[in-house]
Amino acid sequence: MKEVVRVPTAKFKQNVRRFVALAKSGATVLVTNNGVDDFQVVPCQPGGVPAVADTGIDPALYRGIDMNAPAFAPWEGTGVS
């Protein structure tokens, strides 16, 4: 079973490196706020081999495209905030 360490936010802030090292070693660090679990620091799981494209990108497909032009319409005036 994994080690679970509960620590108040203030103590976590003062000793971040220590608790990150604990998480890297496999422990789960639960950071509490007024005694209630607020967030946790856990080790990342390896994701495997990164995705690689089967074929290279053909630059001819992108001729005539202005790379400096915005990809999307500006948000101004659309009513979206």
Residue, then its C-alpha position, 0 to 999 in steps of 0.5 A: m500500500k502506498e504511503v499517504v502523508r497529510v500536511p497542512t497548506a502552510k507546512f507544505k508551502q514551507n517544505v515544498r521540495r521535501f513533499v515533492a521528493l516524497a511524491k516522486s518516491g511513490a507517496t501520496v501527499l494530501v495537502t489540507n486546508n483547515g483539516v479538509d483535504d484540499f489537493q494531492v501531490v502524486p507521482c506521474q505514471p510513465g505514459g509509454v512511447p511518445a506518438v510519432a507521425d508515420t510520414g513526414i509533413d509535406p511542405a507543399l500542402y501549406r503553400g499559400i498559407d499566411m502563417n502570421a494570419p490569425a487561425f480563428a476570428p477575433w473574440e471582439g464583437t461576438g458577445v463572448s466574454 
